[in-house]
């Protein structure tokens, strides 16, 4: 017998890249996040999932994935 729940969480990802910038580069004068989004290498090296919330549904959702297959 199965039941359906909604699981919600946040993901915090970690990134790091080495880039070359002009000698007079001032990170406060540009939107660094937007500029980094244009790089070919996103610098991803890890993710943490946190803040899990689980909420019961009143009915079984037949199309939902099985989290703990038997």
Wavefront OBJ file of the C-alpha trace (Angstrom):
o trace
v 0.000 0.000 0.000
v 1.365 3.419 -0.965
v 0.472 7.007 -0.078
v 1.485 10.220 -1.793
v 3.384 13.078 -0.191
v 4.817 16.332 -1.515
v 8.494 16.812 -0.612
v 9.909 20.353 -0.857
v 13.479 21.500 -0.261
v 16.117 24.095 -1.128
v 19.370 23.414 -2.921
v 22.499 25.451 -2.295
v 25.161 24.894 -4.924
v 28.860 25.691 -4.685
v 30.853 27.098 -7.603
v 34.352 28.400 -8.192
v 36.080 29.562 -11.389
v 39.361 31.250 -12.184
v 38.998 34.032 -14.743
v 41.136 36.820 -16.159
v 39.837 40.373 -15.739
v 41.134 43.831 -16.687
v 43.699 45.306 -14.271
v 41.182 47.958 -13.155
v 38.339 45.450 -12.586
v 35.922 46.576 -9.857
v 33.466 43.785 -8.866
v 31.146 46.397 -7.367
v 30.605 48.058 -10.747
v 29.131 45.036 -12.567
v 26.511 42.366 -11.899
v 29.024 39.542 -11.368
v 26.263 36.918 -11.237
v 25.016 37.803 -14.708
v 28.516 37.907 -16.169
v 29.410 34.520 -14.625
v 26.274 33.032 -16.174
v 27.764 33.631 -19.614
v 30.884 31.504 -18.957
v 31.247 28.101 -20.606
v 32.455 26.622 -17.283
v 29.885 27.132 -14.525
v 32.432 26.080 -11.878
v 30.010 23.684 -10.187
v 31.610 21.450 -7.559
v 28.842 20.486 -5.152
v 25.307 20.836 -3.870
v 23.654 20.649 -0.467
v 19.949 19.917 -0.078
v 18.348 21.363 3.032
v 15.099 22.503 4.624
v 13.068 19.409 3.759
v 9.308 19.656 4.226
v 6.958 16.700 3.727
v 3.229 17.237 3.261
v 0.654 14.442 2.954
v -1.806 14.416 0.070
v -5.395 13.279 0.566
v -5.252 10.908 -2.418
v -2.659 8.685 -4.052
v -1.120 10.335 -7.129
v -0.809 7.448 -9.619
v 1.789 9.225 -11.798
v 4.151 10.078 -8.937
v 7.575 8.435 -8.743
v 8.214 5.859 -6.020
v 10.745 7.160 -3.501
v 11.440 3.885 -1.685
v 10.796 1.022 -4.112
v 10.163 -2.306 -2.428
l 1 2 3 4 5 6 7 8 9 10 11 12 13 14 15 16 17 18 19 20 21 22 23 24 25 26 27 28 29 30 31 32 33 34 35 36 37 38 39 40 41 42 43 44 45 46 47 48 49 50 51 52 53 54 55 56 57 58 59 60 61 62 63 64 65 66 67 68 69 70
